[in-house]
Amino acid sequence: MGSIDLPRSPNVFHPEKPSAVGSRNSLAQDYRDQQKEVNQIIEEETNKVLHHLNTKLPKEVLERLDVMGGVKEKLYNYFNQNYQNMFNRYMVTAEDEMVKKVRGFIDREEMKVLNRYTPKEIATLLDEVGGADKFNTGEIEKSMVNMYGHLQGHIQRGVNDLETLTNSLLRQKTDVGAFVRGENAYSIVKCAFKDNIYKPKTVTDVKLSVNILDSELISPIFQYQATVQYLIKDLIAKHYMDEIDKEIEKLKDDRIDQGVEEMSDGEIIFAKMNKVRDHASDDMDNPKSLRYAVIAKDLMERIDNLRAEIDPETFDQLNIRENLKKIVDTENIRNRGFNTAINSLTSILDTSKMGYQYIENLKNARELILREYDDTDAAHLPDERYQIRLRYFDNAQLNEERKAYEVMIRSFETEVEHLWDVLGIRYEDSKFLKRVTDFNDLARLYKKKSRKTRTSRAIPFMKA
């Protein structure tokens, strides 16, 4: 009998069909009288229970029980319903599994015959090596993963210990690398170590200036005097960029679905540039322009040149501009970036177990003052202590600082020239009644002599 003659059990559901799922009959039983065998087993088990009752119960109790009728009938039905269902279906399931293995064995044997171009030894070898029931590598693979995991854990702990020791060594040395290392070293503008005047052996004064780009921050830092209109425009621009990115992602997905080659980096940039016209516009006078699609033109005009503070004389809680400013202030847009930088700094101090007793956050000035101790009197403080001052400068501020510095330098230059003139006059007066006091006097003296010599030599020549 070939494998085709055997029914595929998992695909057939029937209570009486041989070898079907849920069937009481199996082909492996060779069409035996199954009901007769079951009746014999149930009859035997029922008689055993009745014999046990007759032996254990007293005679007067047995006389009251309808032993030959009711009890035997109940026992018979109980065994018939439970024992037959459980035992018989278990046997059918076991026999069906046997049939499946026989069918699989026949299929493999037929495949060996059909595979004429493959030597039988190689097919047998591959089957013996690759069979999941013959060579299971699951446990070995788990053991290998566990070993590599433990090894990786030991290596990671060793690397962490090495980093900790390296950091402790760097903290003991006056090196810029103790603060910023690796790819972030470019952000250092100035770092100077100087021995303290009063405690040069134990205390070091450090001055560190770090330049961090707004693009590297989680939230950009806006200057306190930035207008509300500028803040809203920045939010709208970010909204436009997010929408353009979503459209580009959808475009790339469509190309993939169509089987077209993916876009290059240059094509993605040009596609983003072309999408800008769908969201932004240069038409400032038209109320229906795309630039006013998110927020209306009249609202933008209401908050024109509105800064962080409003004049109390013109302040009215029911005005539109005051409520727009309140929304911006409530969302903490103006202070979010600077607060993020402060949180990063304080988290570093907390992680390194460096406590601080005094902290002052001047949000309007974008300045943070943080000291280890509240007291500022050096006589009541330990020699080794730290204080940190964090201040933010935007590009406009830096330009104004440069202009002010140039004016100060020009003023200083003028004062230096005035001082030089005064010193020159005082110096010339101090040389009164002295023949030679410096190089200029000596050069002036020899210059006169050389002039007299040239004149005396030229006179005879003229007479001749």
Sequence and secondary structure as in RCSB ss.txt:
>XXXX:A:sequence
MGSIDLPRSPNVFHPEKPSAVGSRNSLAQDYRDQQKEVNQIIEEETNKVLHHLNTKLPKEVLERLDVMGGVKEKL
YNYFNQNYQNMFNRYMVTAEDEMVKKVRGFIDREEMKVLNRYTPKEIATLLDEVGGADKFNTGEIEKSMVNMYGH
LQGHIQRGVNDLETLTNSLLRQKTDVGAFVRGENAYSIVKCAFKDNIYKPKTVTDVKLSVNILDSELISPIFQYQ
ATVQYLIKDLIAKHYMDEIDKEIEKLKDDRIDQGVEEMSDGEIIFAKMNKVRDHASDDMDNPKSLRYAVIAKDLM
ERIDNLRAEIDPETFDQLNIRENLKKIVDTENIRNRGFNTAINSLTSILDTSKMGYQYIENLKNARELILREYDD
TDAAHLPDERYQIRLRYFDNAQLNEERKAYEVMIRSFETEVEHLWDVLGIRYEDSKFLKRVTDFNDLARLYKKKS
RKTRTSRAIPFMKA
>XXXX:A:secstr
  TTTS  GGG B SSSTT BT S  GGGTT  HHHHHHHHHHHHHHHHHHHHHHHS HHHHHHS IIIIIHHHH
HHHHHHHHIIIIIHHHHHHHHHHHHHHHHHHHHHHHHHH TTS HHHHHHHHHHH TTTS  HHHHHHHHHHHHH
HHHHHHHHHHHHHHHHHHHHHHS  GGGT  GGGGGGEEEEEEEE SS TTT EEEEEEE   GGGSSS    TT
  HHHHHHHHHHHHHHHHHHHHHHHHHHHHHHTT     HHHHHHHHHHHGGGT  S  S TTSGGGSSS HHHH
HHTTT  S   TTT  TTSHHHHHHHHHHHTTTTTHHHHHHHHHHHHHHHHTT   SEEEEETTTTEEEEESSS 
  GGGS SS  EEEEE   HHHHHHHHHHHHHHHHHHHHHHHHHHHHHHHHHHHHTTT S  SHHHHHHHHHHHH
HHHHHHHHHHHHH 
